Amino acid sequence: MQAFDSEHPSSPVLNMQTVSSPWPLHWPLPRHTEEADDELLLRLIHEGSETDSRQAMETLFLRHHHDVWRYVRSRVSSAADADEISSAVWLVVVEKIYDFVWTGIPIKSWLFSIAHRKIREFFNNPPSLSLETLAEQREEALHYIAAQLSLIGDSAAPVSPTIKKEADVLLHRLISGLSDVERKIITLIYFENLENATEVARRLGMNKNTIRVYHKRARDKLRACAELRSLFEGTA
């Protein structure tokens, strides 16, 4: 992956709002901070007046934000992801800058170490799915449930583990509204894979014809619930 020369951080990265920071940036920056080296900037941040501290922090950001962004961008697939991670990096900087001790090592090394950690967190903890993706997954899970319950003509084709998990959670929630007997029958058939009424009847100590009646009643109730009913709207 690489950052292209035409790509730049988007404006939100340049206007971060934090509880502990007086940002967004104030222009123009004074020369004494604009020309200061990293050591002096840190001294101003730690020991200067509120104004000097803010201006030094802004200078530090302006001096290094693009390099940080390009470092992140070279390791992730999109500029939007780079924006998000870079913002997270600078939030850490704002929180930890007063604990930073100058040892002569360029401050950019510290920034890159934070960026490296945030990139690892990004890949280890993927961002939340978009609402559109979540809606699609929910629709697919409901379709899978309807197929499992033979409420639609399609067979319950294999689905991804994510969809299967979503379907199981939804089905458990849907059957919670059934009677005790109906819930047991649905659980045995669709979670324990008992394929015939005789086996279900044996497990529950009931007549197999009674099982068929309860099974149909349970399926009718599930078909009528709001979540599954949406699958049949507009169909004859």
Sequence and secondary structure as in RCSB ss.txt:
>XXXX:A:sequence
MQAFDSEHPSSPVLNMQTVSSPWPLHWPLPRHTEEADDELLLRLIHEGSETDSRQAMETLFLRHHHDVWRYVRSR
VSSAADADEISSAVWLVVVEKIYDFVWTGIPIKSWLFSIAHRKIREFFNNPPSLSLETLAEQREEALHYIAAQLS
LIGDSAAPVSPTIKKEADVLLHRLISGLSDVERKIITLIYFENLENATEVARRLGMNKNTIRVYHKRARDKLRAC
AELRSLFEGTA
>XXXX:A:secstr
    TT    HHHHT   TT   S  SS  HHHHT  HHHHHHHHHHS HHHHHHHHHHHHHHHHHHHHHHHHTT
SS HHHHHHHHHHHHHHHHHHGGG    SS HHHHHHHHHHHHHHHHHHS     HHHHHHHHHHHHHHHHHHTT
 SSS      HHHHHHHHHHHHHHHTTS HHHHHHHHHHHTS   SHHHHHHHHTS HHHHHHHHHHHHHHHHHS
HHHHHHHTT  
